[in-house]
């Protein structure tokens, strides 16, 4: 592209342009086991028309998020206009997943976000006019705002203002079901909330004083701690307790992983961008019947299911939480124990939404988070197999480009079953690449050895002899070492 064309394109882009809200198509069907969860989520919807414009924005940080009718606003600092549009469309999908009705979307072209109000004082007043015209009660910013930016923007628009991080945390809080998932989300929310506690006037600057402040007698009574200091202390105490609980849950998870390693059952982790179809793929591979929903972050709690490969050996599949661009660091830290399932797997199925207009960005975002988790654990990532899903809904032109750019990827449709057999064959090939052939004689009183052999490897032939069963098999190298005493 020439410089003249680039300049003309940049000049033709208005400072603010609107993005149509993103609408979700309802899921056609859901697995039997997941139907109850889906019904429960559908029945817990926020009621519109209850929230009004805030009389006092100082209450914002202490009110539960009630996203109803929202206006989106983003700052386009780099990349193309299509990428900026895609980012705001994704924010619209996140907002609707949280239970919001998206009324309008605005993008401003800037070199960098305004340090005061994120979009600048002039555009903030324009945003106020849009809020009044649409009747919105919430503004959602496509980025992580500082406490000062949130405060300044709220004073101008006079409605609730939240950022992308708070929105994602709210979705996680709605979808977490297990004890570990709820603890991880609560910890992430508190880490986000702690630096954003604010005090205005006398509301949070009151001092306890006297015995309440110092727990002492004469000569020990002081001004005490302010209310905001008390809130911060209580949050830190709660965070410490949650971290301790999560460490305990992590030990239980590591115990289960250790047991699978001893039994030499291969582990396959299913990871990828949110709503890429990971749970649908798990159902297609294992008949797990887990919840499938056309929404972002429908799965937060990892699901582990056992299945059998084409050569007869057992394998364990684990469905993990989805990723998204600019995933909040608080969530990465809180869900680190869950993400370790990916790092410790023998094979990583990286699921990509083939119907997305920019799948390459999804792949880059997922790999960035996984490298961060692996670096913290000082582990190398397992072998990766790219799985391009939703080929039944993808643009044929995009699929052709992906096949050329990703020749080693497997193209499937978890919805229709197209390509699943090829995926099974490819997984078998990768998981057995390091296998070795063994010939052993197993005494008749060692049925446990035969059971382990069938579970961890592929039995080629068996012959019953007077002193035992002669078995020819193909097994992982680690299992071959354990079978050395029975070698013929």
N, C-alpha and C positions, 0 to 999 in steps of 0.2 A: 504494500500500500504506500503510495507516495505521500510526502509531507504535505502537499497541497490538499490531497484528499482527506488526510487525517485532520488537518486544520479545519476544513470545511465541515467534516463530520462533527468535530468538537463544537464548532460555532453553531451548528444546527441543533445541538442538544440543549433544551431549556434548562434553566437553573433548577426548576422543580417540575417533575412530570408525574403523572398518576399511573398507578398499577391496578389493574382489575383484581379484585379479591379472588383467591383460589378456592374452588369448591371441590369437595370430595364426593366421589360416587359411592353410594352405599355398597358394602360388601355383599356379594351375591349369596354366599353361604358361609357357615362357620362350622368347625368340627363339633361333634356332640359334646365332648368334654369341655370345650371352650365356650359353649353357648351360654352357660350360666354366668361366667365372668363377663361376657359381652353384654348380656341382658342387665347385669348389675351396673355396669358402667353407663349403659344407655339410660337407666332409670335415675341416675344421679346427675342431672343437668342443672346448671345455674338458671334461676328464674329471671327472665328479663323484666325491666321496668321497675326494679326495686331500688337501684342505686341512683342518686342524683348528684349534681355537681357539689363538690365539697365546699362547705362554708369556711372551713379552716383546714388548709392543706397540711397543717402540722400533725393531723391524725393519720396521715397516709401510711407511715411506717408501722403503725400499730393496728392497722385494720387488715383482716384477712383479704387476700386477693379475690375480688369478685369480677372477673373479666366478663363484660357483657357486650357492649357496643364500642368497638375500638377503631381508632385511626392509627395507621402504621406510618412511621417516618424513618428514613434511612439516609445515610451520608455516603455518597459515591466518591471514593477517594482514589481508586485504582481499578484497572481492568476495563473491560468493555461495557457498553450500555446493556448488552444482553446478560452479562454476569451480574450487574447491579439489579436488573429486573428479576433475575432468577433468585437472588438473595432475598429480595423483598417478597417474592412469591412463596419462598420457603417460610419466611416469617409469618405470612398469612396462614399457611398450613399449620404452623405451630400454634397460632392464636386460635384457630378453629378447633384444633385438637384439645386445647384447654377449655373449650366451651364458649368461645367468643363469636360474635357476629362482626365480621370485618366490613366497615363502611367505606373506607377510603385508604389510599396508600400514596405517600409522597416520598420523592427522592430529591435530595439536594446535591448538586455537584460542588465539591469543595476539595481543596488540597489536603485538608485534615479536619477532623471534627473541631468545632469551636470549644475551647477549654471552659467556657462559662455555661453556655446553654446547649451545647452539642450541635445545634444547627444555626447559631447566631441569633442575636436579639431581633433583627428584622424578620427573619423567617419564623421565629418563635411566635411573633404577633400574627403572621399569616396563618400559622398553624392554629392559633386561637380562633381565628375566623372560621377555619374549616371545622373545628370542633363545634362551634356554635351552629354552623349551617347543617351539620349532620346529626347533631344531638348526641355525639359520642360522650361516653363517661370515662374513657381510658385512652391514653396515648402509649403506644408500645414502640420503643426505639430499637433499631436493628444494630445493636452494639451494646457493650457493657459500659454503663455510665458511672462516673464517679458520684459520690454522695453530693458534692457541690453542684454538679450538673443536674442531677435529679431535683434538687431543691430549687435551683434557679428556674428550670423549665416549668416546674409545677406552679411557681408563683406567677408565671406568665399565662399559661393555658388554663389554670384554675381547675384542673381535673387530675385524676391519678395519672402518674407517669411511671412506667416500669420499663426495664430494659430486657434485652434478649435473654440474659442469664436468669433473671427472676422468672421469666415466662417458662423456660425449660425446667427450672426447678419446680414450678407449680405443676407442670405436666407429670414430672416424675413422682411428685407427692400424690397425685391422683391415681397413678397406675401401680404404685408399689403395693404388693400384697403380702409378701413373706416378711417375717420378722427381720431378717437381714436386710432386705430391700428397704423397709421402712426406716431402719436405723441409719442406713447409708444416706438416704435422702434427707433425713432430719439433720444429720451432721453437715451435709453440704449446704442446707438452708441456713444453718446457724453460722457457718463460716462466711457465707455471703452477707448475713445480717449484721454480724458483729461490727464491722467498720462503718456500717450505715445507720447505726443508732444515732439519733439526733435529739438535741434538747433545745427547746424554745422557751424563752421567758422563764417563768417560775415552774413550768410543768415538770421538767426533768432536772432542774438545778436545785430543787429543794434539798436541804441537808437534814439528815436524821438527828444529829446532835445528841447530847447527853448520853444516857446509858445505851440508847439505841445505836448511837454511832460508835461508842468506844467500848461498851460492855465493862466500863470501869466505874470507879467511885470518885470521890473528891480528888481533884488534881489530875484525873485521867479523862475527864469529860472534854471532848473536843468537838469541832464542827461536824465530824462524821463524814460519811461518803454521800455524794449526791445520788439522786435516783438513777441517773444514767449510769453512774459507776456501779450501782447495785445491780442494774440490769446486765451490764457487761460481765460482772463477776459471776452472776448466775448462769449466763450463757456459757462462759468458759468452763464452769463446773459441769454443766450438762454435756458439753462437748467432750470433756475428759472421760465422763462416764460412757458416752457412746463409743468413743475410740476403744475403750477397754472391752465393751461388748462385741464390737466388730472383730477385735483381735481374737476373742474366744471363738467366734463363728468361723474365722479364718482357719483356726487350728482344726476344727471339725472338717472343714472342706479339704485341708491338706491331708488329713487322715484318710479320707475317702480316695483322694488321688493316689496316695501311697499304696492303698490296697489294690487299686487297679494296676499300678505299676508292677507290684509283686505278681499279680496274675497275668501280667503281660498282655492286657487287653488294650489294643490300640485306641487312642483317644483322638477324635476329630472335633475341632472347634468350628462352629459356624459364626462368623463375624461379618460385619458390613455396615453400610449406611442404614439409617433408620428407614423403615418402610420399604426396604429392598426385597422383602419376601423371605427372610430367614426362617421364620416360624413355619411358613407354608412349605419351604423346602424340607425342614425337619419332619413335617407331617408326611410329605411325599416319600421320604427315605425310610421312615420308621413307623408310620401310622401312629404317631404319638398323640394326636388329637389335641394339641395345645391351642391356645387362643390365637385366632387369626383375625385381624381387624385392619381395614384400610385407614390407618391413622399412624401418626408419628409416635414412636416410643410406646407401641402397644405391649412390647415385652420388656420388662425390667428384671424380672427374676429368672436366673438361668435355669434351663430345663435340660436334664440329662436323660437320654434314652439309649437303650442297647438295641443293636440290629445285627444282621449277619451279611457279610460280603458275599460276592459271587462264588468265591472259592470255599465258602463254608465257615470261615473264621468269624469270631465275634468282634464287634467294634462298638465304641461308645461315642455317641454324638452329643454335643453340648451347644445349646442355643444361647447366645449371649446378648447383652444389651446393645442396641444400635448406636451408631455414632452420628454426628452431625457437624457441619462446619462450625468452627469456633465453639466447640463443646466446652462448657465452663470448667475451669481448672478444679473447682471445688468438687464437681462430679467425678472427674478423673481420679482425684485423690480418694474420695469416698468409696468409689466402686473398684478401687485397685485390686482388692482381694478377689473380686469376681472376674476382672479382666485377666488375672493370672491364669485362669483356666485356658485362655488362648495361648499364653506364652508356654505353658507346660504341655500343650497338645502335641501329638505326633504329626498331625496334618491340619492346616488351616484352610477351611473353605471360605474364601472371601467373596461374599455375595454382592453383586452389583445390579442395580435397577437398570435394565437395558432400555426401559421406556423413558428414562430421565433424559432431558435434552443435553445435559452436561455430565455424563457418567465419569469422565476423567477426573473431574473435581471431587466426586465422591470417593474414588479410589485413593486420591492423594490425601484427603481428610482422614480416612480410616488408617492408612499406613502411618500417618504422622502420630496419631494417638498410640498405635501399637508400638511404634519405635520408642515412644516415651515410656510406656509401661515396661518394655523389655530392657531399656537402659537402666531403669531404677532397680530391676531385679538382676542386672548383669547377666542376662540370658540372651541367647540368639533366638530370633523368631523361628517358629517351625516352618517347614516347607509349605509354600502357599499355592493354592489352586484357585484361580479366578473362575467364578461361576457367574455368567451373565444371565440373570433371571428376567422373567416377564417378556420373553421374546414374542409371545402372542399379542402383546400390546405395544410393542416397540415399532418405531419408524424403520422400515426396511433399509433406508439409506444410512441411518445411524448404525444399524446392525452390520451392514457391509463395511463401514468404516472401522467398527470395533473388531470384526473378524480379521481385518488387515493389520490393525494396530496391536491386537492381542491374539497372536496365532495359537498360543498354548491354552487359551481359555476354553471352557465348556459352556455351550449355550443351551439353556433349558427354559422350560415353563413349568413351574411348580403347580400352576393352576390346571394345566391340561395334561401334564405328565410327559410332554415332549422333551426328549433329551435326558431323561432321568436314567435310563439304562446305560447310556454312554457315560454319564457321570459316575455311576456305580463302577463301571469297568475302569475308568480312569483312576478312581480312588483306590481300587484294588491294586492297580499297577504301581501307584506311588507308595502305598503302604507296604508292599511286598518287594520293593526294589532292593532292599538289603537282606533279604531272606537267604538262607542256606539250606542245602539238602542234607538230610540226616537219615541214617538207617540204624535203628535201635531194636533191642529185644527187651520187652517189658514183661517181668514176671506176672503171673496171673493174680497175685495178691496185691499188685500195685495198680489198681484201677484209677487212683488219683492221677498217676502219670499220664494215662491215656486220656482222661478227661481234660487235663491241662493241654495236652497235645492237640486235641480237637478244638479247644477254645482259642488257642494262641496261634495255631498254624493250619496248614492244609495237608490232610492225610492223602497220600497218593495210593498206597496199597497196604493191605494187612494180610499176614499169613500166621495161622495158628500152628505152633510147633510144640514139642513135648515140654520144653522148659519155659515157654512164654510165647508172647505174641510179637512176631517180627513186623515192624512198622517202617515204611518208607514215607517220609513226610518232608514238607518244606516249612521251615519255622524261622522266626527272627533269630538273629545271631545271639542275643542274650539268652533266649530259651535253649538254643543249641548248646551253649556252655553248661547249662544246668542239666542237660540230658546226657552229658559226656559219660557218666558212669554206666549208662545202658547201651553205649555204642557197640555195634557189632564189629 
